Amino acid sequence: MSVRGFDNEEAAKALGRSIWELIREVGRYVDISTLDGVTIAIDYDEALRELDRGVEGLRPEERTNDEGLVGVGKSIVVKRGDAVKTHLVFSAGPVCCLALEEQEPEDFRVALAIIAHECAHVAENADRERQFPGILLDQTPASYIRLYEQQFSQAFWCEYAVCRASARFARNEEQRFRDNLAVRLQDARTKARDAIRSYRTHGDVERVFQEVGAVILEPLRMASYLFGHLDGMAEEELPEVPLELPKEDGAFVSAITTLVSHLRSLWENRGSWASHDDMLVLGQTAFELLRECGVHTRPEPDGRAYINVPYTPDTLLPGASASDLLAALWQGQRR
């Protein structure tokens, strides 16, 4: 247990003791036997950057930090000798209430939800590593599209599985998950179109893939949180996905419905997947939505990808005419 950045040593010790006691209590219900350690830091970003992963060449971890969402806890896979473990890092702010002898009930519930969520990541990481040894720190080169399918799939599966496993520790978190999804869905299609319009000027297919991908990936990731929580709280029948979603954009409703169906199937069969690639269906769902939003990809024999952004009336630059569209289409065919 490491508590960093506190001027008051007694407060730091009290916080460390309280968090450790809470983690041990959660550990009665969640398998945290592969927990490497815990870091609580005032400077959360520094703590993430400086954590020793035990493996050369791994990129330092970063948190989500933008106008919509700010990350406050992270589970990081590390290697200690021959063992693969998980180290937890928390921003001190949301959990510092635990240093007090008496906490406000709502502050305690938030801290508990954050800690239990990351403890569930410890268990989920261990489950996959036991079934597929070496998978968590695998750095085997992959083709362009397969690499992103893997990254997308892992992002969706891990958050769904962890939220479902820790739901009972986070009973009041449903509205936060709904709000986070709403933030990411807001103007998602418009942002994707704007990114494509910018591409008409800069012509960088890698950039447009990244920009549109970021826009469409986040709603799917936030939906993984929400439906993991809802499914974990469900007493009997699981909720119908479309009924839980805003209806403004049918493409996102359809993609999230498909994604959650795959997530539920993977959950029911966890521990008996034929291979780790069973989860790639999740990433493929993201690529299908990417295509729906205007960025088409296909694998090339050499491992690279062909990325095409077809011209459509709604993705032309402002002021473009129908004749401009015809000229652009003709130019695209010649290329």
C-alpha positions as MATLAB code, in Angstrom:
seq = 'MSVRGFDNEEAAKALGRSIWELIREVGRYVDISTLDGVTIAIDYDEALRELDRGVEGLRPEERTNDEGLVGVGKSIVVKRGDAVKTHLVFSAGPVCCLALEEQEPEDFRVALAIIAHECAHVAENADRERQFPGILLDQTPASYIRLYEQQFSQAFWCEYAVCRASARFARNEEQRFRDNLAVRLQDARTKARDAIRSYRTHGDVERVFQEVGAVILEPLRMASYLFGHLDGMAEEELPEVPLELPKEDGAFVSAITTLVSHLRSLWENRGSWASHDDMLVLGQTAFELLRECGVHTRPEPDGRAYINVPYTPDTLLPGASASDLLAALWQGQRR';
ca = [
       0.000    0.000    0.000;
       1.438    3.340   -1.062;
      -0.165    6.704   -0.261;
       1.537    9.537   -2.142;
       1.507   13.322   -2.018;
      -0.016   13.924    1.441;
       1.525   16.554    3.753;
      -0.277   15.079    6.758;
       1.328   11.707    7.531;
      -1.372   10.634    9.964;
      -4.102   11.324    7.417;
      -2.163    9.348    4.804;
      -1.802    6.379    7.158;
      -5.468    6.530    8.127;
      -6.501    6.579    4.465;
      -4.233    3.639    3.634;
      -5.555    1.570    6.533;
      -9.201    2.285    5.677;
      -8.788    1.459    1.999;
      -6.917   -1.731    2.802;
      -9.644   -2.811    5.206;
     -12.305   -2.068    2.585;
     -10.399   -4.006   -0.082;
     -10.087   -6.979    2.272;
     -13.835   -6.852    2.906;
     -14.589   -6.734   -0.833;
     -12.125   -9.601   -1.186;
     -14.488  -11.829    0.769;
     -16.732  -11.775   -2.311;
     -14.312  -11.012   -5.162;
     -11.116  -12.986   -5.794;
      -8.248  -10.528   -5.285;
      -5.559  -13.163   -4.753;
      -3.544  -11.765   -7.691;
      -3.531   -8.202   -6.341;
      -0.013   -6.777   -6.614;
      -0.528   -3.662   -4.529;
      -2.427   -0.406   -4.213;
      -1.340    3.184   -4.842;
      -3.390    6.197   -3.741;
      -2.017    9.482   -5.060;
      -2.763   13.183   -5.028;
      -1.074   13.356   -8.454;
      -2.913   10.488  -10.086;
      -1.418   10.979  -13.540;
       2.127   10.866  -12.153;
       1.359    7.673  -10.256;
       0.104    6.043  -13.459;
       3.189    7.111  -15.405;
       5.671    5.965  -12.767;
       4.235    2.536  -11.945;
       6.755   -0.226  -12.622;
       4.991   -2.668  -14.957;
       7.815   -5.218  -14.776;
       7.950   -5.550  -18.569;
      10.069   -3.520  -20.967;
       8.423   -1.600  -23.776;
       4.930   -1.171  -22.338;
       3.419    2.261  -22.821;
       2.651    4.125  -19.562;
      -1.003    4.044  -18.616;
      -3.178    7.144  -18.974;
      -6.615    7.955  -17.647;
      -9.701    9.209  -19.446;
      -9.641   12.994  -19.035;
     -11.752   15.191  -21.275;
     -14.719   17.518  -21.184;
     -17.098   14.648  -20.519;
     -15.380   12.131  -18.253;
     -12.457   12.008  -15.829;
     -10.994    8.697  -14.658;
     -10.244    8.225  -10.948;
      -9.224    4.559  -10.634;
      -7.307    2.104  -12.780;
      -6.303   -1.550  -12.661;
      -2.936   -2.134  -14.331;
      -1.511   -5.508  -15.305;
       2.075   -5.993  -14.070;
       4.598   -8.816  -13.990;
       6.420   -9.788  -10.807;
       8.885  -12.581  -11.472;
       6.908  -15.160  -13.423;
       3.552  -14.076  -11.992;
       1.070  -11.798  -13.756;
      -0.737   -9.599  -11.245;
      -2.859   -6.447  -11.109;
      -1.880   -3.201   -9.391;
      -4.611   -0.720   -8.449;
      -4.084    3.036   -8.653;
      -6.613    5.517   -7.247;
      -6.883    9.276   -7.373;
      -6.989   10.394   -3.746;
      -9.875   12.837   -4.131;
     -12.858   10.475   -4.486;
     -11.613    8.063   -1.777;
     -10.103   10.492    0.752;
     -13.349   10.459    2.763;
     -12.232    7.050    4.023;
      -9.542    8.757    6.125;
     -12.286   10.252    8.311;
     -13.662    8.456   11.347;
     -17.186    9.235   10.119;
     -18.013    9.529    6.431;
     -20.997   10.996    4.681;
     -23.037    7.999    3.463;
     -23.019    9.146   -0.172;
     -19.246    9.778   -0.127;
     -18.700    6.299    1.283;
     -20.960    4.696   -1.348;
     -19.017    6.390   -4.152;
     -15.662    5.304   -2.690;
     -16.913    1.741   -2.221;
     -18.178    1.573   -5.813;
     -14.825    2.785   -7.175;
     -12.783    0.362   -5.083;
     -15.051   -2.636   -5.715;
     -14.986   -1.958   -9.457;
     -11.192   -2.051   -9.567;
     -11.084   -5.148   -7.344;
     -13.382   -6.856   -9.844;
     -10.806   -6.021  -12.533;
      -8.244   -7.974  -10.473;
     -10.500  -11.027  -10.594;
     -11.382  -10.621  -14.283;
      -7.728  -10.255  -15.272;
      -6.854  -13.371  -13.300;
      -9.683  -15.377  -14.883;
      -8.503  -14.663  -18.426;
      -4.846  -15.186  -17.566;
      -5.627  -18.585  -16.028;
      -7.619  -19.680  -19.074;
      -5.188  -18.212  -21.627;
      -1.727  -17.956  -20.010;
       0.305  -14.996  -21.232;
      -2.637  -13.231  -22.882;
      -2.686  -10.120  -20.680;
       0.861   -9.052  -21.497;
       0.979  -10.513  -24.984;
       2.894   -8.212  -27.339;
       2.724  -10.419  -30.426;
       2.467   -8.187  -33.522;
      -0.952   -8.203  -35.158;
      -2.362   -6.864  -38.407;
      -3.815   -3.351  -38.318;
      -7.477   -4.319  -38.178;
      -6.957   -7.285  -35.882;
      -5.025   -5.096  -33.429;
      -7.928   -2.673  -33.152;
     -10.473   -5.482  -32.965;
      -8.508   -6.815  -29.993;
      -8.290   -3.426  -28.291;
     -11.965   -2.613  -28.829;
     -13.075   -6.072  -27.712;
     -11.061   -5.973  -24.523;
     -12.357   -2.506  -23.652;
     -15.983   -3.622  -24.013;
     -15.668   -7.028  -22.370;
     -13.647   -5.955  -19.349;
     -15.994   -3.121  -18.363;
     -19.116   -5.194  -18.913;
     -17.806   -8.155  -16.924;
     -16.433   -6.014  -14.104;
     -19.580   -3.891  -13.756;
     -21.705   -7.034  -13.723;
     -19.515   -8.656  -11.058;
     -19.370   -5.546   -8.835;
     -22.938   -4.278   -9.310;
     -24.033   -5.140   -5.759;
     -21.309   -2.878   -4.388;
     -22.469   -0.008   -6.628;
     -26.218    0.106   -6.148;
     -26.445    3.876   -6.629;
     -24.275    4.033   -9.743;
     -26.913    3.382  -12.387;
     -27.670    7.048  -13.050;
     -23.975    7.862  -13.404;
     -23.595    5.131  -16.012;
     -26.661    6.425  -17.850;
     -25.336    9.985  -17.767;
     -21.927    8.891  -19.061;
     -23.545    7.077  -21.985;
     -25.711   10.111  -22.766;
     -22.610   12.350  -22.804;
     -20.858   10.072  -25.289;
     -23.951    9.653  -27.486;
     -24.587   13.386  -27.655;
     -23.856   14.601  -31.178;
     -21.782   11.463  -31.889;
     -22.995   11.222  -35.474;
     -22.427   14.970  -36.006;
     -18.892   14.719  -34.634;
     -18.166   11.775  -36.932;
     -19.413   13.747  -39.940;
     -17.333   16.769  -38.937;
     -14.233   14.571  -38.718;
     -14.946   13.235  -42.213;
     -15.461   16.748  -43.573;
     -12.069   17.687  -42.145;
     -10.602   14.663  -43.901;
     -11.760   16.127  -47.215;
      -9.148   18.825  -46.581;
      -6.263   17.038  -44.848;
      -6.550   13.669  -46.671;
      -4.997   11.618  -43.836;
      -6.889    8.297  -43.645;
      -5.140    7.252  -40.426;
      -6.269   10.476  -38.765;
      -9.897   10.165  -39.880;
      -9.958    6.527  -38.754;
      -8.715    7.563  -35.307;
     -11.051   10.560  -34.988;
     -14.212    8.797  -36.118;
     -13.200    5.675  -34.212;
     -12.886    7.652  -30.968;
     -16.364    9.098  -31.462;
     -18.097    5.772  -32.072;
     -16.038    3.678  -29.639;
     -16.928    5.641  -26.514;
     -20.722    5.167  -26.653;
     -20.168    1.423  -27.028;
     -17.740    1.410  -24.108;
     -20.111    3.403  -21.900;
     -22.936    1.034  -22.870;
     -20.743   -1.841  -21.679;
     -20.575   -0.213  -18.235;
     -24.304    0.474  -18.107;
     -25.528   -2.950  -19.197;
     -22.941   -4.744  -17.095;
     -24.392   -2.908  -14.116;
     -28.030   -3.435  -15.134;
     -27.464   -7.145  -15.793;
     -25.636   -7.502  -12.478;
     -28.547   -5.908  -10.628;
     -31.257   -7.845  -12.490;
     -33.119  -10.267  -10.286;
     -34.551  -12.403  -13.078;
     -34.913  -11.357  -16.722;
     -32.256   -9.083  -18.165;
     -33.457   -5.685  -19.432;
     -34.357   -5.173  -23.083;
     -31.550   -3.104  -24.543;
     -33.429   -0.744  -26.930;
     -35.803    0.298  -24.157;
     -32.869    1.562  -22.075;
     -31.372    3.758  -24.820;
     -32.076    7.187  -26.328;
     -33.726    6.664  -29.707;
     -32.224    9.612  -31.622;
     -29.751    7.567  -33.679;
     -30.899    4.158  -34.829;
     -27.396    3.100  -35.891;
     -26.092    3.408  -32.336;
     -29.176    1.707  -30.874;
     -28.693   -1.221  -33.260;
     -24.941   -1.443  -32.614;
     -25.333   -1.332  -28.828;
     -28.113   -3.937  -28.959;
     -25.856   -6.259  -30.959;
     -22.892   -5.553  -28.692;
     -24.809   -6.337  -25.495;
     -26.154   -9.563  -27.005;
     -22.568  -10.677  -27.679;
     -21.440   -9.580  -24.210;
     -24.188  -11.578  -22.527;
     -23.314  -14.658  -24.551;
     -19.631  -14.338  -23.631;
     -20.599  -13.936  -19.964;
     -22.722  -17.071  -19.990;
     -19.840  -19.016  -21.534;
     -16.961  -17.432  -19.597;
     -14.382  -19.988  -18.596;
     -15.184  -22.154  -21.599;
     -14.262  -19.937  -24.541;
     -12.627  -21.951  -27.304;
      -9.968  -19.241  -27.604;
      -9.346  -15.672  -26.515;
     -10.423  -14.673  -30.025;
     -14.014  -15.510  -29.098;
     -14.311  -11.926  -27.878;
     -13.290  -10.433  -31.260;
     -16.953  -10.379  -32.258;
     -17.200   -7.315  -29.993;
     -14.555   -5.410  -31.925;
     -16.149   -6.451  -35.198;
     -19.368   -4.811  -34.011;
     -17.432   -1.566  -33.566;
     -16.027   -1.825  -37.094;
     -19.532   -2.352  -38.452;
     -20.663    0.867  -36.751;
     -17.558    2.618  -38.071;
     -18.650    1.642  -41.570;
     -22.187    2.822  -40.884;
     -20.729    6.197  -39.884;
     -18.753    6.525  -43.111;
     -15.303    4.981  -42.636;
     -14.837    1.672  -44.477;
     -11.915   -0.642  -43.742;
     -10.679   -3.932  -45.081;
      -7.548   -5.959  -44.333;
      -4.723   -6.124  -46.852;
      -2.609   -9.287  -47.412;
       0.488   -7.574  -45.966;
      -1.232   -6.883  -42.621;
      -2.019   -3.265  -43.348;
      -5.527   -1.945  -43.933;
      -7.263   -0.231  -46.808;
      -9.295    2.671  -45.406;
     -11.893    4.288  -47.617;
     -14.138    7.248  -46.796;
     -16.813    7.346  -49.510;
     -18.265   10.674  -50.542;
     -21.821   11.319  -49.415;
     -23.831   14.546  -49.561;
     -23.696   15.022  -45.792;
     -19.889   14.709  -45.603;
     -18.921   17.174  -48.308;
     -17.301   20.424  -47.273;
     -19.753   23.293  -46.617;
     -20.775   25.019  -49.828;
     -20.063   22.031  -52.075;
     -22.566   21.425  -54.859;
     -24.021   18.322  -56.454;
     -21.550   18.696  -59.310;
     -18.721   18.691  -56.741;
     -20.070   15.393  -55.413;
     -20.140   13.874  -58.902;
     -16.594   15.053  -59.567;
     -15.431   13.634  -56.241;
     -17.098   10.300  -56.915;
     -15.482   10.108  -60.347;
     -12.087   10.981  -58.865;
     -12.545    8.308  -56.178;
     -13.317    5.655  -58.796;
     -10.201    6.549  -60.767;
      -8.050    6.243  -57.646;
];
